[in-house]
Amino acid sequence: MKKFKTRKSLGAHAITLPQPVLIIGTYDENGVPNAMNVAWGGQVGAQQIELNLSLGGRKTIDNLKIRKAFTVAFATIDTEVAADYVGIVSGQKEPNKMEKSGLHAVKASKADAPMYVEFPVTVECNLRLMEETDYGEMRVVGDVVNVSAAESVLDENGKIDVQKAGIICFDPAGMAYRTLGDKVGQPFRDGNQLK
Ligand SMILES: Cc1cc2nc3c(=O)[nH]c(=O)nc-3n(C[C@H](O)[C@H](O)[C@H](O)COP(=O)(O)O)c2cc1C
């Protein structure tokens, strides 16, 4: 293994590498679908997904307070432009946000939230917890109630194949969306070599 002995301090900033590109689907009080892009989020337990939302101007926060449910889709190479669009335009300011995005909503099967048919993998969540943090953001925790995937992105064992799905990630250091690379190891097995 290579050793990195000379280092440069880059200061404290948001840097976890890589981050997911999560597309959060919610309905408003009239059943109008919305979507936003979230990098600061992920799986935080066997059944929970957590999101960190900035306060002030997020339509998604208003929707979550009312409908108490959301979907989480993983952006793909094919949906990258639409995924970025829903991350730079707010449903508060653009009433035609979803039409302009080109994403098409259908009701999720288990959660009171929209899912978008352009994303091959979607998680459905019921809101468990929503709290303002002392660092001025909204912490959102959802219980996973269903995961659905297009059959075309499943492997021969029925598991989601991230390459087939074309799932992308967010690289905050290089400020880039990137594809996921080749498999380089086997979790829970390769470390056995050192036992
Ligand atoms: C790559 C990317 C990652 C983002 N991550 C977050 C995030 O983690 N939390 C957040 O509050 N906003 C995040 N945003 C910004 C929101 O997606 C954006 O403010 C969006 O317009 C909110 O939509 P809404 O007001 O319709 O809910 C991100 C945007 C991009 C492009």
The ligand as a Gaussian input file, in Angstrom:
#p B3LYP/6-31G(d) Opt

LIG

0 1
 C      -25.880000      18.644000      -6.898000
 C      -26.877000      19.339000      -5.982000
 C      -26.990000      18.920000      -4.664000
 C      -27.879000      19.558000      -3.792000
 N      -27.979000      19.119000      -2.507000
 C      -28.839000      19.729000      -1.655000
 C      -28.970000      19.262000      -0.314000
 O      -28.351000      18.269000       0.081000
 N      -29.822000      19.938000       0.503000
 C      -30.546000      21.030000       0.093000
 O      -31.298000      21.609000       0.897000
 N      -30.448000      21.480000      -1.186000
 C      -29.636000      20.855000      -2.059000
 N      -29.545000      21.282000      -3.358000
 C      -30.340000      22.439000      -3.785000
 C      -31.823000      22.099000      -4.047000
 O      -31.975000      20.949000      -4.848000
 C      -32.491000      23.301000      -4.716000
 O      -32.492000      24.400000      -3.822000
 C      -33.887000      23.034000      -5.234000
 O      -34.249000      24.088000      -6.112000
 C      -34.955000      22.914000      -4.155000
 O      -36.166000      22.633000      -4.788000
 P      -37.597000      22.926000      -4.139000
 O      -37.572000      24.328000      -3.570000
 O      -38.542000      22.834000      -5.320000
 O      -37.834000      21.899000      -3.098000
 C      -28.677000      20.647000      -4.257000
 C      -28.577000      21.044000      -5.594000
 C      -27.693000      20.400000      -6.449000
 C      -27.606000      20.840000      -7.889000

